[in-house]
């Protein structure tokens, strides 16, 4: 791959020398790491539950607020329609449109009040009464929609109604997440809201020492947020158990399946009593996720925020440049020259492989760009450090593989650049979803080469649904493969439309 052009090389942008990074091997995205025995969880045996012997537990704690009860059906329908919320299933309670209608404990309401939010997000408004009523549910919503609080606050209420933990008990609430970054973010929220209620939580993930995580588990925690591989290790070693687990959350279920975690998830769920409450969250609803829901949930209610078909956040301006691989470096340089002149310039550049991520990071830092890289081969300590440098603006350019495309919760990312186009439209949507968080706007640039031709029609469908202008070269590429063409509806929004010029 050619290097950057000589133009503007060596200019000192004042961000200091590159840190000494450890090795970052090459290779493309892989599934979860294999355990010592080649088949993670092979020593775990499926439990055969005798429901008559299991201790009874409560899971329906919902009392409808009088304001919700008095709300006429037409007002409820108008609210759901205006928020693009659809509900599928029986006996779904009405949404809560105001925080006080949730009847959360005062210590939870105090933390919410400090945030200064005007009203619950749509997934919270409909998800809270459903979760509090003890029902199994599926929530389909874009990342950044407030889903973490949608399942954690009802979890706190659920836990408070269960008997206290005794010595040797495992967690009451288990949250399974695909990546350590997402798991850590969920744990931060759990700690913030659980502190006032004296609920203890632990984050269990690979790539970090086992000792501290084991000690936390053995002391007793009500909430465990875990990636599947590390939790399997601890269950096999007898370091924890799921006998007390009555509230199970599968977060970003589609991503966990993409990463090959389905066998581990099934092994874990086999260790949990079948009358538990299960909440599954996903940004997309492919047949594999539907099958998981059918297998794990009972008479569930499905909440969908936004269109059921694959769709991108409409607050993102999407610009696609059809080019050759050899042109990418020069185009990237020109893009970054403009982006770094902006006041808000936090940017994520996505590459397909770890090797490409390392190469690009080295070249950019050599040329003076304030860039850092992150991928699955980096140590946990280094990944945490890089994310902090990026989060607080010390290095405003993050180069990443898809390990950062979901669950990376940085509010002020303004630009996403797809240096390499991902393997699927789902991954494209999740990558660009790192910008335009919490109703903000953002811009996504994508380099689309002839090697990506087979995905042209899917990308056009995503662009069209979001009312984006579509590059004629992309339409030609789709037609060359027999795809259906057609122009986009609507053009670029605001003054950012001029930027398309630098990609021509």
KEPA-626083 format. One line per 5 residues: number of its first residue (from 1); their letters; for each residue x, y, z of C-alpha. Coordinates in steps of 0.001 Angstrom, whole numbers, plus 500000, padded with zeros to 6 digits. Last residue first. Layout:
N
NUM> a> X/Y/Z ~ ...
//
This chain:
504
504> xxxxx> 485805/514051/493571 ~ 486232/513581/497310 ~ 487111/517185/498043 ~ 483897/518323/496412 ~ 481707/516312/498772
499> xxxxx> 482799/518777/501392 ~ 480589/521523/500056 ~ 477483/519744/501388 ~ 478734/520456/504918 ~ 477040/523844/504775
494> xxxxx> 473663/522378/505781 ~ 472251/519008/504650 ~ 473301/517112/501586 ~ 470606/516241/499098 ~ 467095/514793/499117
489> xxxxx> 465914/511508/497791 ~ 468630/509339/496358 ~ 468685/508303/492752 ~ 467801/504964/491288 ~ 469738/501851/490514
484> xxxxx> 468737/498213/490822 ~ 471563/495747/491032 ~ 472691/493719/488009 ~ 476340/493754/489031 ~ 477102/496567/486603
479> xxxxx> 473978/498299/487902 ~ 475466/498363/491401 ~ 478720/499855/490110 ~ 476848/502443/488063 ~ 474867/503464/491143
474> xxxxx> 478102/503805/493131 ~ 479594/505944/490362 ~ 476481/508161/490492 ~ 477265/508943/494185 ~ 473999/508835/496117
469> xxxxx> 472518/511845/497904 ~ 471211/510768/501297 ~ 467560/510347/502300 ~ 468393/507885/505117 ~ 466504/505047/503391
464> xxxxx> 468332/505883/500150 ~ 471737/505653/501780 ~ 470999/502264/503370 ~ 469581/500903/500101 ~ 472589/502214/498173
459> xxxxx> 474894/500417/500618 ~ 473065/497135/500044 ~ 473284/497558/496254 ~ 477019/498324/496363 ~ 477948/495352/498553
454> xxxxx> 479136/493112/495685 ~ 481309/495965/494397 ~ 483541/496102/497479 ~ 486689/495080/495577 ~ 485834/497808/493051
449> xxxxx> 486540/500338/495832 ~ 484350/502295/498263 ~ 486100/504860/500467 ~ 483503/506035/502999 ~ 483109/509402/504695
444> xxxxx> 480709/509719/507640 ~ 479610/513111/508982 ~ 478003/513975/512311 ~ 474969/515552/513917 ~ 473948/515433/517587
439> xxxxx> 470723/513734/518757 ~ 472486/511735/521494 ~ 475271/510368/519294 ~ 475846/511760/515804 ~ 479106/509801/515366
434> xxxxx> 479931/506233/516420 ~ 476890/505205/514347 ~ 479120/505299/511258 ~ 480694/502051/512408 ~ 477417/500447/513441
429> xxxxx> 475794/501170/510096 ~ 478778/499863/508143 ~ 478914/496722/510316 ~ 475259/495979/509528 ~ 475886/496674/505844
424> xxxxx> 478429/493884/505828 ~ 482137/493081/505453 ~ 483388/496584/506174 ~ 484645/499193/503653 ~ 488280/500038/504308
419> xxxxx> 489225/503660/505036 ~ 485722/504081/506454 ~ 486059/507573/507894 ~ 483902/508648/510832 ~ 483638/512317/511778
414> xxxxx> 482181/514356/514636 ~ 482879/512107/517633 ~ 481571/514095/520611 ~ 479723/511551/522767 ~ 482308/508801/523004
409> xxxxx> 480587/505482/523765 ~ 482436/502745/521911 ~ 479826/499983/522219 ~ 480011/498993/518610 ~ 482576/499886/515942
404> xxxxx> 485555/499732/518286 ~ 486516/496068/517814 ~ 485686/496724/514155 ~ 489275/497787/513555 ~ 490415/501169/514746
399> xxxxx> 492334/504335/513966 ~ 491495/507076/516473 ~ 492222/510717/515582 ~ 491665/513406/518243 ~ 494706/512405/520330
394> xxxxx> 494594/514493/523509 ~ 490858/514981/522977 ~ 489573/513576/526265 ~ 487968/510499/524719 ~ 490901/509891/522392
389> xxxxx> 493565/509854/525105 ~ 491191/507819/527285 ~ 490591/505309/524497 ~ 494349/504938/523928 ~ 495005/504329/527636
384> xxxxx> 492231/501749/527963 ~ 493466/499943/524868 ~ 497034/499977/526169 ~ 496070/498485/529509 ~ 493841/495890/527839
379> xxxxx> 496725/494766/525668 ~ 496436/495384/521954 ~ 495676/492376/519775 ~ 491981/493241/519401 ~ 492484/496638/517813
374> xxxxx> 493259/500250/518700 ~ 495390/502877/517000 ~ 496454/506418/517853 ~ 496576/509562/515750 ~ 497712/513157/516311
369> xxxxx> 499170/513506/512771 ~ 502872/514379/512590 ~ 503954/512439/509508 ~ 505460/509639/511585 ~ 502198/509536/513538
364> xxxxx> 500247/509005/510329 ~ 502604/506345/509043 ~ 502614/504369/512292 ~ 498823/504524/512683 ~ 498232/503455/509083
359> xxxxx> 500530/500472/509412 ~ 499039/499409/512766 ~ 495442/499595/511517 ~ 496372/497822/508282 ~ 497899/494974/510293
354> xxxxx> 494845/494754/512560 ~ 492604/494350/509534 ~ 489500/496033/508063 ~ 490342/499646/508824 ~ 488110/502256/510430
349> xxxxx> 489144/505886/510935 ~ 487521/507580/513946 ~ 487582/511391/514113 ~ 487292/514079/516793 ~ 487393/517352/514866
344> xxxxx> 485277/519952/516592 ~ 486951/523310/515901 ~ 487557/522366/512284 ~ 491010/522692/510716 ~ 491659/519048/511585
339> xxxxx> 488787/517999/509312 ~ 490121/519858/506279 ~ 493651/518489/506393 ~ 492160/515136/507419 ~ 490187/514872/504192
334> xxxxx> 493176/515764/502023 ~ 495306/513136/503773 ~ 492596/510499/503436 ~ 492256/511212/499710 ~ 496001/510808/499240
329> xxxxx> 496023/507558/501182 ~ 492950/506094/499464 ~ 494020/506562/495851 ~ 495883/503253/495492 ~ 492836/501298/496636
324> xxxxx> 490769/502664/493746 ~ 487879/505101/494187 ~ 484139/505430/494749 ~ 483782/508112/497416 ~ 480700/507775/499607
319> xxxxx> 479451/510692/501714 ~ 476963/510027/504514 ~ 475667/512976/506566 ~ 474629/511468/509884 ~ 471517/512758/511676
314> xxxxx> 469438/510136/509854 ~ 470972/507344/511944 ~ 471340/504379/509611 ~ 468725/501810/508721 ~ 468421/498044/508335
309> xxxxx> 464729/497231/508030 ~ 462590/497395/511135 ~ 462413/501179/510865 ~ 462934/503133/514054 ~ 462528/502057/517671
304> xxxxx> 461307/498470/517889 ~ 459899/496921/521033 ~ 459260/493175/521036 ~ 457191/491548/523762 ~ 458218/488056/524800
299> xxxxx> 456065/485023/525333 ~ 459106/483132/526646 ~ 462674/484043/525735 ~ 465809/481922/525181 ~ 465139/479771/522117
294> xxxxx> 462768/482100/520258 ~ 465043/485063/520972 ~ 468092/483177/519676 ~ 466166/482301/516516 ~ 465256/485945/515959
289> xxxxx> 468932/486881/516390 ~ 469929/484404/513670 ~ 467071/485569/511421 ~ 468370/489133/511363 ~ 466900/491793/513678
284> xxxxx> 469375/494675/513919 ~ 470503/496981/516726 ~ 469997/494289/519330 ~ 468922/493991/522920 ~ 467598/490859/524628
279> xxxxx> 465926/490934/528029 ~ 465390/487688/529941 ~ 463484/487234/533198 ~ 464358/483912/534809 ~ 461956/480956/534789
274> xxxxx> 464525/478784/532974 ~ 467104/478823/535782 ~ 470535/479857/534506 ~ 473427/477447/533736 ~ 472061/476590/530263
269> xxxxx> 472239/480330/529513 ~ 476027/480149/529839 ~ 476462/477215/527467 ~ 474107/478858/524943 ~ 476065/482110/525096
264> xxxxx> 479318/480207/524598 ~ 477999/478435/521493 ~ 476639/481751/520080 ~ 479866/483722/520553 ~ 480958/483748/516913
259> xxxxx> 481726/487452/516641 ~ 478699/488129/514433 ~ 476539/486332/517019 ~ 477788/488637/519778 ~ 477207/491614/517464
254> xxxxx> 473600/490638/516854 ~ 473011/490186/520586 ~ 474111/493735/521325 ~ 473294/493259/525024 ~ 471915/489937/526259
249> xxxxx> 470437/490716/529685 ~ 469515/488079/532278 ~ 467584/488736/535499 ~ 467024/485706/537776 ~ 470626/484695/538445
244> xxxxx> 470893/483060/541877 ~ 472213/479710/540598 ~ 474558/481444/538144 ~ 477888/480332/539557 ~ 481285/481837/540347
239> xxxxx> 484922/480803/540643 ~ 484043/477172/539859 ~ 486817/476881/537269 ~ 484307/476131/534504 ~ 482165/479105/535533
234> xxxxx> 485217/481380/535666 ~ 486447/480402/532203 ~ 482920/480669/530747 ~ 482712/484212/532167 ~ 485979/485080/530415
229> xxxxx> 484704/483879/527042 ~ 481185/485333/527235 ~ 482045/488984/527939 ~ 480696/489949/531311 ~ 478676/492432/533350
224> xxxxx> 477918/490945/536767 ~ 475400/492637/539066 ~ 474605/491573/542647 ~ 478222/490996/543565 ~ 479667/488715/546263
219> xxxxx> 483135/488757/547792 ~ 483997/485784/545551 ~ 483074/487703/542417 ~ 485220/490693/543389 ~ 488162/488430/544197
214> xxxxx> 487792/486605/540874 ~ 487853/489897/538931 ~ 490942/491062/540855 ~ 492775/487777/540115 ~ 491867/487275/536458
209> xxxxx> 494326/489818/535082 ~ 493013/491646/531983 ~ 492738/490570/528338 ~ 489423/488833/528876 ~ 486379/490338/530513
204> xxxxx> 484454/490355/533805 ~ 483082/493686/535022 ~ 481868/493613/538607 ~ 478891/495151/540385 ~ 477966/495834/543994
199> xxxxx> 474602/497219/545036 ~ 474732/499729/547851 ~ 471534/501456/546671 ~ 473308/504799/546279 ~ 476215/503143/544483
194> xxxxx> 474041/501143/542088 ~ 473317/504057/539770 ~ 476926/505097/539213 ~ 478333/501565/539484 ~ 475862/500177/536950
189> xxxxx> 476644/503049/534563 ~ 480380/502374/534829 ~ 479719/498647/534459 ~ 477852/499237/531200 ~ 480826/501179/529872
184> xxxxx> 483238/498428/530916 ~ 481157/495741/529197 ~ 480983/497830/526010 ~ 484764/498184/525919 ~ 485259/494526/526881
179> xxxxx> 483348/493439/523814 ~ 480284/491295/523029 ~ 478192/491952/526157 ~ 476408/489588/528561 ~ 474628/491269/531479
174> xxxxx> 473942/489044/534480 ~ 471695/490187/537345 ~ 471388/488132/540546 ~ 475123/487428/540747 ~ 476697/484293/542253
169> xxxxx> 476136/483092/545779 ~ 479030/481558/547702 ~ 478332/483431/550947 ~ 474771/484734/550920 ~ 473274/487425/548742
164> xxxxx> 470288/489254/550188 ~ 466818/487983/549256 ~ 465316/489530/546092 ~ 463196/492704/545855 ~ 466185/495052/545674
159> xxxxx> 467562/493004/542777 ~ 464484/493590/540601 ~ 464504/497335/541287 ~ 468190/497527/540327 ~ 467519/495459/537198
154> xxxxx> 464673/497834/536250 ~ 467317/500611/536268 ~ 469823/498540/534290 ~ 467607/497511/531340 ~ 466472/500827/529879
149> xxxxx> 469514/502503/531454 ~ 471723/500645/528975 ~ 469180/501138/526162 ~ 469595/504913/526021 ~ 469389/505235/522227
144> xxxxx> 473134/505643/521636 ~ 473250/502409/519668 ~ 470252/502046/517412 ~ 467184/500246/518681 ~ 465668/496787/518797
139> xxxxx> 464503/495788/522275 ~ 463399/492194/522847 ~ 461426/491454/525989 ~ 460700/488878/528658 ~ 458126/490214/531086
134> xxxxx> 458769/491016/534744 ~ 456478/494052/534920 ~ 459500/496283/535564 ~ 460974/495288/532188 ~ 457814/496260/530286
129> xxxxx> 457260/499462/532241 ~ 460889/500471/531601 ~ 461097/499494/527920 ~ 458394/501799/526552 ~ 459715/505092/527891
124> xxxxx> 463282/503802/527979 ~ 463305/502866/524275 ~ 461681/506216/523434 ~ 464263/508223/525418 ~ 463048/509403/528799
119> xxxxx> 462303/513112/529265 ~ 464068/516460/529729 ~ 467440/515141/530861 ~ 469341/517232/533390 ~ 471766/514476/534367
114> xxxxx> 471548/515377/538062 ~ 467842/514494/538067 ~ 468620/510944/536920 ~ 470968/510431/539897 ~ 468313/511715/542309
109> xxxxx> 465657/509519/540654 ~ 467741/506432/541417 ~ 468122/507374/545091 ~ 464397/508171/545227 ~ 463391/504668/544133
104> xxxxx> 461947/504420/540606 ~ 458259/505251/540235 ~ 458561/505220/536433 ~ 456003/508012/536059 ~ 458464/510491/537602
99> xxxxx> 460660/510222/534521 ~ 458003/511439/532096 ~ 456504/509809/528993 ~ 455997/506377/530490 ~ 454830/503948/527799
94> xxxxx> 451621/501930/528204 ~ 451938/498312/529327 ~ 452406/495475/526797 ~ 449765/492804/527267 ~ 450558/490742/524170
89> xxxxx> 453317/491102/521608 ~ 454658/493484/518984 ~ 455304/497140/519778 ~ 456302/499832/517287 ~ 458077/503059/518175
84> xxxxx> 458710/505764/515564 ~ 458837/508485/518255 ~ 455911/510404/516716 ~ 453960/507174/516218 ~ 454502/506051/519810
79> xxxxx> 453439/509441/521143 ~ 450385/509675/518879 ~ 449264/506194/519934 ~ 449624/507086/523626 ~ 447670/510322/523125
74> xxxxx> 444916/508402/521329 ~ 444750/505825/524127 ~ 443925/508513/526713 ~ 446405/509096/529569 ~ 444641/508620/532898
69> xxxxx> 446517/505395/533730 ~ 449860/506969/532837 ~ 449257/509933/535145 ~ 448086/507526/537858 ~ 451462/505705/537719
64> xxxxx> 451203/502038/536777 ~ 452558/499730/539415 ~ 455225/497403/538076 ~ 457081/495079/540405 ~ 456636/491801/538543
59> xxxxx> 459767/489669/539060 ~ 459202/487852/542333 ~ 461117/484725/543339 ~ 460294/481164/544304 ~ 463075/478862/545508
54> xxxxx> 463740/476024/543053 ~ 462645/472560/544176 ~ 459363/472423/542258 ~ 461060/473755/539123 ~ 463398/470782/538950
49> xxxxx> 466065/472090/536586 ~ 468263/469925/534423 ~ 471553/471794/534163 ~ 473578/471580/530974 ~ 477088/470487/531805
44> xxxxx> 480043/472843/531688 ~ 483342/471110/530918 ~ 483108/471945/527197 ~ 482634/475614/528033 ~ 485186/476926/525571
39> xxxxx> 486118/474259/522995 ~ 489861/474132/522299 ~ 490673/472988/525842 ~ 492759/475997/526782 ~ 490105/478336/525452
34> xxxxx> 489732/479561/521901 ~ 489676/483266/521253 ~ 486388/484701/520004 ~ 485964/484993/516262 ~ 488462/486542/513894
29> xxxxx> 488905/489821/512129 ~ 491760/489834/509695 ~ 495399/489214/510257 ~ 498297/491264/511379 ~ 500035/491329/514685
24> xxxxx> 500177/494376/516868 ~ 503426/494580/518759 ~ 503662/496859/521739 ~ 503405/500594/521287 ~ 506130/503024/522201
19> xxxxx> 504329/506340/522235 ~ 504504/508612/519199 ~ 506244/511886/519775 ~ 504473/515039/520793 ~ 501188/516542/519616
14> xxxxx> 502619/519849/518384 ~ 501464/519733/514792 ~ 505025/519603/513502 ~ 504927/519416/509710 ~ 507014/516455/508623
9> xxxxx> 505023/515821/505497 ~ 502800/518580/504129 ~ 502942/517158/500587 ~ 505242/514191/500396 ~ 502306/511932/499551
4> xxxx> 501227/509383/502110 ~ 502503/505838/501734 ~ 501564/503370/499038 ~ 500000/500000/500000
//
